[in-house]
Amino acid sequence: MAASYQRQLVYTAVMGLFAALFLGYLAYTAYLLMMGNPNTKLASLAPGFPGIFLFFLARKQWRSAQAARRWQKRQEDRR
C-alpha cells in the first residue's frame, strides 16, 4: 500500500471517530429535546453540528484513499 493511502485511511478513521462522537451527542440531545426534558433547549443541539461536517470530511477522505489506491494499482500494472 502507498503511504498516501495509509495516511488517508488514518485520517478517515480519526475523522470518523470524532464524527460518530459528535453525531451521538446530537442524537442524544435531540432525544432529550423531544422527550421534553426541561433542561434541554434548542441551543443544546449546537455542539453536535460539527459531526455533520466531519462526516462529510471523512467520506471525502475515504474516497480520496480509494482513488489513491486505484492510481497506485494502475502505476504498478504499467511496470
Rosetta silent file (secondary structure, phi, psi, omega in degrees, C-alpha in Angstrom):
SEQUENCE: MAASYQRQLVYTAVMGLFAALFLGYLAYTAYLLMMGNPNTKLASLAPGFPGIFLFFLARKQWRSAQAARRWQKRQEDRR
SCORE:     score description
SCORE:     0.000 S_00000001
   1 L     0.000  144.318  178.092    0.000    0.000    0.000 S_00000001
   2 L   -73.067  153.472  179.613    1.134    3.512   -0.731 S_00000001
   3 H   -64.023  -36.462 -179.441    1.959    5.821    2.135 S_00000001
   4 H   -66.196  -36.092  178.395   -0.651    8.307    0.970 S_00000001
   5 H   -64.965  -44.700  179.531   -3.315    5.582    1.025 S_00000001
   6 H   -65.343  -41.136  179.454   -2.397    4.577    4.575 S_00000001
   7 H   -62.933  -42.379  179.576   -2.273    8.192    5.717 S_00000001
   8 H   -67.534  -32.717  175.306   -5.701    8.872    4.246 S_00000001
   9 H   -65.644  -38.829  177.602   -7.097    5.786    5.965 S_00000001
  10 H   -64.700  -45.256  177.346   -5.801    7.070    9.299 S_00000001
  11 H   -59.720  -41.263  179.473   -7.379   10.484    8.643 S_00000001
  12 H   -62.582  -43.973 -179.392  -10.631    8.765    7.702 S_00000001
  13 H   -64.297  -43.575 -178.875  -10.624    6.718   10.902 S_00000001
  14 H   -65.631  -47.188  179.566   -9.881    9.723   13.121 S_00000001
  15 H   -66.997  -35.307  176.982  -12.499   11.937   11.487 S_00000001
  16 H   -64.258  -38.624  177.847  -14.997    9.073   11.519 S_00000001
  17 H   -63.815  -48.747  178.993  -14.454    8.599   15.243 S_00000001
  18 H   -65.265  -37.276  177.784  -14.988   12.284   16.013 S_00000001
  19 H   -63.012  -41.571  179.179  -17.982   12.409   13.669 S_00000001
  20 H   -63.891  -40.334  178.845  -19.526    9.450   15.494 S_00000001
  21 H   -64.411  -48.131 -179.403  -18.973   11.125   18.867 S_00000001
  22 H   -65.320  -42.858 -179.708  -20.471   14.443   17.767 S_00000001
  23 H   -67.897  -32.970  174.427  -23.396   12.805   15.962 S_00000001
  24 H   -63.564  -42.901  176.239  -24.048   10.630   19.006 S_00000001
  25 H   -61.937  -42.696  179.778  -24.206   13.753   21.149 S_00000001
  26 H   -61.864  -44.152 -179.539  -26.527   15.358   18.608 S_00000001
  27 H   -65.999  -41.982 -179.900  -28.835   12.329   18.577 S_00000001
  28 H   -64.979  -42.775  179.034  -28.912   12.092   22.388 S_00000001
  29 H   -66.085  -38.877  177.044  -29.649   15.797   22.765 S_00000001
  30 H   -63.447  -38.655  177.209  -32.384   15.601   20.117 S_00000001
  31 H   -61.783  -47.652  179.433  -33.889   12.674   22.026 S_00000001
  32 H   -62.072  -38.368  179.794  -33.878   14.658   25.274 S_00000001
  33 H   -65.285  -42.274 -179.419  -35.386   17.652   23.492 S_00000001
  34 H   -71.818  -28.049  179.494  -38.212   15.577   22.003 S_00000001
  35 L   -81.783   -4.373  174.360  -38.938   13.870   25.323 S_00000001
  36 L    84.291   29.000  176.239  -39.485   17.248   26.948 S_00000001
  37 L   -63.421  125.087 -175.210  -36.519   17.423   29.307 S_00000001
  38 L   -66.603  -22.523 -178.829  -36.840   20.847   30.982 S_00000001
  39 L   -88.085   -2.303 -177.482  -33.061   21.442   30.995 S_00000001
  40 L  -103.977  125.659  178.216  -32.697   20.899   27.240 S_00000001
  41 L  -117.786  171.005  179.100  -33.129   23.835   24.897 S_00000001
  42 H   -61.299  -32.423  178.683  -32.722   24.135   21.141 S_00000001
  43 H   -66.987  -17.652  178.938  -29.313   25.725   21.717 S_00000001
  44 H   -69.093  -17.183  179.317  -28.193   22.464   23.342 S_00000001
  45 H   -77.246  -21.584 -172.560  -28.031   20.902   19.876 S_00000001
  46 H   -54.173  -42.971 -178.902  -25.301   23.284   18.681 S_00000001
  47 H   -64.291  -17.672 -178.906  -22.240   21.324   19.930 S_00000001
  48 H   -87.527  -13.699 -175.838  -23.294   18.293   17.879 S_00000001
  49 L   -66.320  -28.505  175.094  -23.482   20.012   14.492 S_00000001
  50 H   -60.050  -20.642  177.911  -19.740   19.735   13.691 S_00000001
  51 H   -61.694  -33.834  178.096  -20.380   15.995   13.441 S_00000001
  52 H   -66.140  -45.610  178.131  -22.247   16.535   10.197 S_00000001
  53 H   -62.480  -44.495 -179.720  -19.291   18.436    8.735 S_00000001
  54 H   -64.855  -33.889  176.605  -16.828   15.816    9.995 S_00000001
  55 H   -60.448  -46.265 -179.315  -18.915   13.030    8.447 S_00000001
  56 H   -68.712  -33.328  174.827  -18.619   14.620    5.020 S_00000001
  57 H   -65.879  -42.140  178.626  -14.888   15.216    5.513 S_00000001
  58 H   -63.751  -39.703  178.222  -14.390   11.576    6.480 S_00000001
  59 H   -64.339  -39.647  178.021  -16.353   10.472    3.427 S_00000001
  60 H   -64.219  -42.041  178.575  -14.194   12.689    1.209 S_00000001
  61 H   -64.374  -39.130  179.113  -11.016   11.231    2.721 S_00000001
  62 H   -62.494  -44.089  179.148  -12.310    7.706    2.180 S_00000001
  63 H   -65.812  -37.001  177.308  -12.989    8.440   -1.476 S_00000001
  64 H   -65.818  -38.827  178.401   -9.540   10.025   -1.833 S_00000001
  65 H   -64.314  -41.695  178.716   -7.949    6.952   -0.289 S_00000001
  66 H   -65.358  -39.017  178.029   -9.765    4.693   -2.742 S_00000001
  67 H   -65.418  -40.493  177.937   -8.661    6.902   -5.656 S_00000001
  68 H   -64.547  -38.765  179.013   -5.034    6.799   -4.443 S_00000001
  69 H   -65.572  -43.695  178.166   -5.222    3.031   -4.175 S_00000001
  70 H   -64.405  -40.060  179.401   -6.609    2.704   -7.719 S_00000001
  71 H   -63.251  -43.829  179.743   -3.958    5.104   -9.034 S_00000001
  72 H   -63.901  -39.698  179.215   -1.170    3.140   -7.374 S_00000001
  73 H   -63.925  -40.346  177.159   -2.514   -0.106   -8.784 S_00000001
  74 H   -63.866  -38.669  179.352   -2.565    1.391  -12.302 S_00000001
  75 H   -65.941  -39.557  179.343    1.031    2.571  -11.849 S_00000001
  76 H   -69.997  -33.427  178.998    2.136   -0.887  -10.730 S_00000001
  77 H   -69.969  -26.393  179.225    0.332   -2.535  -13.638 S_00000001
  78 H   -74.305  -22.351 -176.988    2.209   -0.329  -16.113 S_00000001
  79 L   -79.282    0.000    0.000    5.572   -1.571  -14.849 S_00000001
